[in-house]
Structures are given as C-alpha cells and as structure tokens.
Amino acid sequence: MVINNLANLFTFLRISLAPVIFICILVPSLHSTALILFLFASFTDFLDGYFARKKNAVSIIGEIIDPIADKILIVFVFFGLAVNLKSYLIAFAASLIIGREIWVGALRDLNARNSNSKATKVLYIAKIKTTIQLFTIGIYLTGITLNNMLTIVVADIFIMISVLITLYTGMVYTYNSFKEYKHY
C-alpha cells in the first residue's frame, strides 16, 4: 500500500508541477528553473511506474491518472512555450495534440460502453509518442534557457515529428474502434 501511495504521490506531484513550470517559462530569469522542474517532473513519470510495479501495486486510480498527468504536464508546458516564444507552430501543435487526446478519450469511453476496450488499448507507439513529446519539450526548454535559437529550430523539427506520431496513433485508435461496427 505504501508503494502504491508513493507511486500516486509522484503522479500528483507531476500534475502540481505543470502550472509552476508554465509560470517559470514566462519569467526569463526562471527558465533554468523551468528546465530543472520539467526534468524532475518527467522523471516522476518513471518513478511512479517503478514504484507501482516494484511490488505489483498497480492501482486503478494510478492507471487512470498517470496518463492524464503526462498530458497535463505536456499541455501546460507547450502552451507556456507558445506564449514565451510567440510561436504559432507550438500553439497549433499543442492544439492538435490536445484535440487528439480528447478524441481518443471519447473513443475509450465509447469502447468501454460497447465492451470493446481492446480497440483503444495503449499502443507501444503511443508510449514513444509521449517520450518524443517530452524530449521535444526538453529541447525547447534548453533552447530558451541557453537563449539559443538553433536549439529552438531543432525542437520545431521534433514537434512536427511528435504531431505526426500523435495523429497517427489517433488514426489507429479510430480505425480499431470503428472497423467492426457498421452501425456507427
């Protein structure tokens, strides 16, 4: 039980850090703090899974909240970066990512109601998607911390890759959800 509570604590810590990192992104003197907090928040994603699996203490709330915590962190940071860098690209990419997450959430609800949860079971590539999103954010935060525009351009390339993988996984979930049902 303690392990499980520790795992959930890391998940809720990640959620709590998201708005703090957002604020740090907006204040130039706090960019390095934003980077450090983001790296720590990203590491809590590993820690919650580690502690949950260590003694097979995976909880239903942890399974539900963990991926939501990732999304909350990613959304707050992408929007903070879009504001800081005045970047329509980041804002548009973040909007596509959020739109896909809402859509997949709706598909999961639909599939749960129709006993077809396997259609939206988490794909390995979806885990890669999250990793690339977090990596991309790390590059952006490094770029603003170092005030290096070349690093920002590299991050722009990674955000486009991230969006393509994000949309692809959304299409896979959509196809899997509707392939067997002609009455939708």
N, C-alpha and C positions, 0 to 999 in steps of 0.2 A: 504493500500500500504506500509506503514512503517513497519507493522508487516511482510509482505511478504519479504521486503528488509532485515529486520533483520534476518529472517529465512535463506535466501540465503547467508547472510553475515556469519552466523555460518557454513554453508556448505562449503563455500570457505575458511574460516579460517581452517577448518579441513584439506582441501587439502593442504593449505600452511604449516601447521604444520608437515605434513608427512615427507618431506625431512629434516626438522630441527631435528625431533626425530631420524631419521636414523643416522644423524651425531652424535647426543648425545649418541647413543648406541655404537658408535665406540670409544668414548673417555671415559675411565673408570671413570674419575672424574666427568663426566656428566651423569652417569647412573641414579642418583636420579632425575636429571632434565628431563631425557627422560621419566621416570615413571610419574612424575607430568604432563608434557606436554601431554603424552598419555592419562592420566586420564581426563585431561581437554578436549582434542580432542574428546574422547569418549563421554563426557558429552555434547559436542556441537551437537552430533547426536540426543540426547534427546531434546536439546533446539531448534534446527531448526524445528523439528516436532511439538513441543509445540507451538511455535510462529506461525507456518503455520496453525495449527488447531484452535488456540485460537479464531480467528475471521474468520474462514473458508477462509483463504487467501492462500490456496494451489495453487502453480503455476506450469505450465508445466515444466519450467526450473528446478524448485525445485524437482519435481518428477523424472526428468531425472538425475540431478546432484547429488542428495543426495545419492542414492545407489552407484554411481561411486566414490563419496568422501569416502565412507566406504571402498571400495575396494582399492583405492589409499593408504589410511592410513594403511590398513592391509598388503598390499604388501610391502610397504616401511619398515614397522616395522619387518615383518617376515624376509625380506632379511637382514636387519641390524642385527637381532638376529642370523641369519645363519652365517653371516660373523664373528660377535663377538664371538660366541660360537664354530665356525668352525664345524657347525652341518650339516651333510648331511641330517639328518632327517628333520630338519626345512626347508632346501632348497628344498628337494623333496616335502614335504607337501605344501610349498608355490607354487611350480610349478604346482602341481595338482590343487590347489585352483585357480590359475590364468588360467590354461587350462580350468577348468570347467566354469569360468566366461566368457572367450572368447567364448566357445561353447554355453552357454546359451544366450549370446549376439547375436550370429549368429542365434540361434533358434528364438529369439524375432524378429529379422529382417525378417526372413523367414515367421514367422507367421503374422507379420504386413502386409507383401506384399500379403499374402493369406487370409486376413481378419479372422485370427484365433488367435487373441491376447489372448483369454481366455486360450489357451493351456500353455502359459508361464506367466500367471498372478501370481504375487508374492504369494507364499505359506506361511502359518504361520510357518512351519518348517524352511523355508529359513530365516525368522527373527530370529529364535532360533539359526540357523547356525551362523549368524553374531554375535549374542550375545556370543556364545561359542568361536568363534574366538577371539573376543575382550577380553573375560575373560582369555583365554589361553595366549594371549599376556601380559595381566596384571600379570599373574603368572610368565612368563619368565622375565619380567622387574623387578618384585620384587626379583626374584632369583639373577639376575645379580647385582641389587642394594645392596642386602644383602650379595652377594658372597656366596650363599648357594646352593650347588649342589643338595640337596634333593628337593628343590623347583623346580629346573630345570627338574628333573626326573618327578615330578608331572605334570609339564607343558608338557613334552613329551607325557605323557598319554593323556592329554587333546587335544593335537594337533592331535593325532591319531583319537580320537573321532570326532574332528572337521572335519577331512578329510573324515571320513566315512559318516557323515551327509551331507557334501558338495557334495560328489559323489552321494549319494542317491538322493538329490534334483535335481541334474543334470540329473539323470536317469528318474526321474518323469517327468521333463520338456521334455525330449527327447521322452518318451513314449506318453505323451499328444500331442506332436507336430506331431507325425507320425501315431498315431493309426487310424485316419480317412482317411489318404491319402495313397492310394495304389500306386500312380504314382511316388513317390519319389524314 
